[in-house]
Amino acid sequence: MEGIIKEGNDVVKKAEDEDVRDAAIISAARRVEHYEIAAYGTVRTYAQLVGEQESAQLLQQTLDEEKEAEQGLTQLAEQIMSKPAGEKS
């Protein structure tokens, strides 16, 4: 995660264009969400395997929230990418 954040910060510092900076921030945030989705999905499955159904349900709720956050970031990225070149935010 630290590497993802550092990489995003490096791109943000170098980017002169506002949309490029926004895209870099969104890209880093999406990678963090993917990491979290993988982690929560794995732990949820472990909980199911050991019979911890209540824990599995709570982890599924968190997993669903992480997926919603990633979808929101994807929509935001699509909005930025769909603007004509040179159009300001």
CNS distance restraints for C-alpha pairs under 8 A (distance, minus, plus):
assign (resid   1 and name CA) (resid   5 and name CA) 6.28 0.50 0.50
assign (resid   1 and name CA) (resid  32 and name CA) 6.60 0.50 0.50
assign (resid   2 and name CA) (resid   6 and name CA) 6.04 0.50 0.50
assign (resid   3 and name CA) (resid   7 and name CA) 5.98 0.50 0.50
assign (resid   4 and name CA) (resid   8 and name CA) 6.17 0.50 0.50
assign (resid   4 and name CA) (resid  28 and name CA) 6.02 0.50 0.50
assign (resid   4 and name CA) (resid  31 and name CA) 7.25 0.50 0.50
assign (resid   4 and name CA) (resid  32 and name CA) 7.28 0.50 0.50
assign (resid   5 and name CA) (resid   9 and name CA) 6.11 0.50 0.50
assign (resid   5 and name CA) (resid  28 and name CA) 6.38 0.50 0.50
assign (resid   6 and name CA) (resid  10 and name CA) 6.15 0.50 0.50
assign (resid   7 and name CA) (resid  11 and name CA) 6.40 0.50 0.50
assign (resid   7 and name CA) (resid  28 and name CA) 7.80 0.50 0.50
assign (resid   8 and name CA) (resid  12 and name CA) 6.15 0.50 0.50
assign (resid   8 and name CA) (resid  24 and name CA) 5.85 0.50 0.50
assign (resid   8 and name CA) (resid  25 and name CA) 6.06 0.50 0.50
assign (resid   8 and name CA) (resid  27 and name CA) 7.66 0.50 0.50
assign (resid   8 and name CA) (resid  28 and name CA) 5.48 0.50 0.50
assign (resid   9 and name CA) (resid  13 and name CA) 6.13 0.50 0.50
assign (resid   9 and name CA) (resid  25 and name CA) 7.84 0.50 0.50
assign (resid  10 and name CA) (resid  14 and name CA) 6.40 0.50 0.50
assign (resid  11 and name CA) (resid  15 and name CA) 5.95 0.50 0.50
assign (resid  11 and name CA) (resid  21 and name CA) 7.15 0.50 0.50
assign (resid  11 and name CA) (resid  24 and name CA) 6.38 0.50 0.50
assign (resid  12 and name CA) (resid  20 and name CA) 7.82 0.50 0.50
assign (resid  12 and name CA) (resid  21 and name CA) 4.96 0.50 0.50
assign (resid  12 and name CA) (resid  22 and name CA) 7.99 0.50 0.50
assign (resid  12 and name CA) (resid  24 and name CA) 6.33 0.50 0.50
assign (resid  12 and name CA) (resid  25 and name CA) 7.13 0.50 0.50
assign (resid  15 and name CA) (resid  20 and name CA) 6.11 0.50 0.50
assign (resid  15 and name CA) (resid  21 and name CA) 5.61 0.50 0.50
assign (resid  16 and name CA) (resid  20 and name CA) 7.49 0.50 0.50
assign (resid  16 and name CA) (resid  21 and name CA) 7.48 0.50 0.50
assign (resid  17 and name CA) (resid  21 and name CA) 6.39 0.50 0.50
assign (resid  18 and name CA) (resid  22 and name CA) 6.20 0.50 0.50
assign (resid  18 and name CA) (resid  88 and name CA) 7.90 0.50 0.50
assign (resid  18 and name CA) (resid  89 and name CA) 7.84 0.50 0.50
assign (resid  19 and name CA) (resid  23 and name CA) 6.02 0.50 0.50
assign (resid  19 and name CA) (resid  80 and name CA) 6.80 0.50 0.50
assign (resid  19 and name CA) (resid  88 and name CA) 7.78 0.50 0.50
assign (resid  19 and name CA) (resid  89 and name CA) 7.35 0.50 0.50
assign (resid  20 and name CA) (resid  24 and name CA) 6.14 0.50 0.50
assign (resid  21 and name CA) (resid  25 and name CA) 6.27 0.50 0.50
assign (resid  22 and name CA) (resid  26 and name CA) 6.17 0.50 0.50
assign (resid  23 and name CA) (resid  27 and name CA) 5.92 0.50 0.50
assign (resid  23 and name CA) (resid  77 and name CA) 6.44 0.50 0.50
assign (resid  23 and name CA) (resid  80 and name CA) 7.35 0.50 0.50
assign (resid  24 and name CA) (resid  28 and name CA) 6.23 0.50 0.50
assign (resid  25 and name CA) (resid  29 and name CA) 6.20 0.50 0.50
assign (resid  26 and name CA) (resid  30 and name CA) 6.03 0.50 0.50
assign (resid  26 and name CA) (resid  73 and name CA) 6.36 0.50 0.50
assign (resid  26 and name CA) (resid  76 and name CA) 7.87 0.50 0.50
assign (resid  26 and name CA) (resid  77 and name CA) 6.64 0.50 0.50
assign (resid  27 and name CA) (resid  31 and name CA) 6.32 0.50 0.50
assign (resid  28 and name CA) (resid  32 and name CA) 6.34 0.50 0.50
assign (resid  29 and name CA) (resid  33 and name CA) 6.25 0.50 0.50
assign (resid  29 and name CA) (resid  73 and name CA) 7.64 0.50 0.50
assign (resid  30 and name CA) (resid  34 and name CA) 6.21 0.50 0.50
assign (resid  30 and name CA) (resid  70 and name CA) 5.85 0.50 0.50
assign (resid  30 and name CA) (resid  73 and name CA) 6.48 0.50 0.50
assign (resid  30 and name CA) (resid  74 and name CA) 7.56 0.50 0.50
assign (resid  31 and name CA) (resid  35 and name CA) 6.24 0.50 0.50
assign (resid  32 and name CA) (resid  36 and name CA) 6.24 0.50 0.50
assign (resid  33 and name CA) (resid  37 and name CA) 6.02 0.50 0.50
assign (resid  33 and name CA) (resid  66 and name CA) 6.30 0.50 0.50
assign (resid  33 and name CA) (resid  67 and name CA) 7.54 0.50 0.50
assign (resid  33 and name CA) (resid  69 and name CA) 7.37 0.50 0.50
assign (resid  33 and name CA) (resid  70 and name CA) 5.88 0.50 0.50
assign (resid  34 and name CA) (resid  38 and name CA) 6.21 0.50 0.50
assign (resid  34 and name CA) (resid  70 and name CA) 7.47 0.50 0.50
assign (resid  35 and name CA) (resid  39 and name CA) 6.25 0.50 0.50
assign (resid  36 and name CA) (resid  40 and name CA) 6.01 0.50 0.50
assign (resid  36 and name CA) (resid  66 and name CA) 7.08 0.50 0.50
assign (resid  37 and name CA) (resid  41 and name CA) 5.90 0.50 0.50
assign (resid  37 and name CA) (resid  63 and name CA) 5.92 0.50 0.50
assign (resid  37 and name CA) (resid  66 and name CA) 6.13 0.50 0.50
assign (resid  37 and name CA) (resid  67 and name CA) 6.79 0.50 0.50
assign (resid  38 and name CA) (resid  42 and name CA) 6.14 0.50 0.50
assign (resid  39 and name CA) (resid  43 and name CA) 6.28 0.50 0.50
assign (resid  40 and name CA) (resid  44 and name CA) 5.91 0.50 0.50
assign (resid  40 and name CA) (resid  59 and name CA) 6.36 0.50 0.50
assign (resid  40 and name CA) (resid  60 and name CA) 7.62 0.50 0.50
assign (resid  40 and name CA) (resid  62 and name CA) 7.34 0.50 0.50
assign (resid  40 and name CA) (resid  63 and name CA) 5.73 0.50 0.50
assign (resid  41 and name CA) (resid  45 and name CA) 6.22 0.50 0.50
assign (resid  41 and name CA) (resid  59 and name CA) 7.70 0.50 0.50
assign (resid  41 and name CA) (resid  60 and name CA) 7.43 0.50 0.50
assign (resid  41 and name CA) (resid  63 and name CA) 6.49 0.50 0.50
assign (resid  42 and name CA) (resid  46 and name CA) 6.31 0.50 0.50
assign (resid  43 and name CA) (resid  47 and name CA) 6.16 0.50 0.50
assign (resid  43 and name CA) (resid  56 and name CA) 7.96 0.50 0.50
assign (resid  43 and name CA) (resid  59 and name CA) 7.48 0.50 0.50
assign (resid  44 and name CA) (resid  48 and name CA) 6.30 0.50 0.50
assign (resid  44 and name CA) (resid  55 and name CA) 7.46 0.50 0.50
assign (resid  44 and name CA) (resid  56 and name CA) 4.82 0.50 0.50
assign (resid  44 and name CA) (resid  57 and name CA) 7.72 0.50 0.50
assign (resid  44 and name CA) (resid  59 and name CA) 5.41 0.50 0.50
assign (resid  44 and name CA) (resid  60 and name CA) 6.40 0.50 0.50
assign (resid  45 and name CA) (resid  49 and name CA) 6.18 0.50 0.50
assign (resid  45 and name CA) (resid  56 and name CA) 7.15 0.50 0.50
assign (resid  46 and name CA) (resid  50 and name CA) 6.34 0.50 0.50
assign (resid  47 and name CA) (resid  51 and name CA) 6.22 0.50 0.50
assign (resid  47 and name CA) (resid  52 and name CA) 4.93 0.50 0.50
assign (resid  47 and name CA) (resid  53 and name CA) 6.70 0.50 0.50
assign (resid  47 and name CA) (resid  55 and name CA) 6.36 0.50 0.50
assign (resid  47 and name CA) (resid  56 and name CA) 5.22 0.50 0.50
assign (resid  48 and name CA) (resid  52 and name CA) 5.65 0.50 0.50
assign (resid  48 and name CA) (resid  53 and name CA) 5.77 0.50 0.50
assign (resid  48 and name CA) (resid  56 and name CA) 5.72 0.50 0.50
assign (resid  52 and name CA) (resid  56 and name CA) 6.10 0.50 0.50
assign (resid  53 and name CA) (resid  57 and name CA) 6.09 0.50 0.50
assign (resid  54 and name CA) (resid  58 and name CA) 6.38 0.50 0.50
assign (resid  55 and name CA) (resid  59 and name CA) 6.09 0.50 0.50
assign (resid  56 and name CA) (resid  60 and name CA) 6.03 0.50 0.50
assign (resid  57 and name CA) (resid  61 and name CA) 6.33 0.50 0.50
assign (resid  58 and name CA) (resid  62 and name CA) 6.45 0.50 0.50
assign (resid  59 and name CA) (resid  63 and name CA) 6.04 0.50 0.50
assign (resid  60 and name CA) (resid  64 and name CA) 6.05 0.50 0.50
assign (resid  61 and name CA) (resid  65 and name CA) 6.30 0.50 0.50
assign (resid  62 and name CA) (resid  66 and name CA) 6.24 0.50 0.50
assign (resid  63 and name CA) (resid  67 and name CA) 6.25 0.50 0.50
assign (resid  64 and name CA) (resid  68 and name CA) 6.25 0.50 0.50
assign (resid  65 and name CA) (resid  69 and name CA) 6.24 0.50 0.50
assign (resid  66 and name CA) (resid  70 and name CA) 6.25 0.50 0.50
assign (resid  67 and name CA) (resid  71 and name CA) 6.19 0.50 0.50
assign (resid  68 and name CA) (resid  72 and name CA) 6.21 0.50 0.50
assign (resid  69 and name CA) (resid  73 and name CA) 6.32 0.50 0.50
assign (resid  70 and name CA) (resid  74 and name CA) 6.14 0.50 0.50
assign (resid  71 and name CA) (resid  75 and name CA) 6.24 0.50 0.50
assign (resid  72 and name CA) (resid  76 and name CA) 6.24 0.50 0.50
assign (resid  73 and name CA) (resid  77 and name CA) 6.13 0.50 0.50
assign (resid  74 and name CA) (resid  78 and name CA) 6.19 0.50 0.50
assign (resid  75 and name CA) (resid  79 and name CA) 6.27 0.50 0.50
assign (resid  76 and name CA) (resid  80 and name CA) 6.45 0.50 0.50
assign (resid  77 and name CA) (resid  81 and name CA) 6.15 0.50 0.50
assign (resid  78 and name CA) (resid  82 and name CA) 5.96 0.50 0.50
assign (resid  79 and name CA) (resid  83 and name CA) 6.71 0.50 0.50
assign (resid  83 and name CA) (resid  87 and name CA) 6.52 0.50 0.50
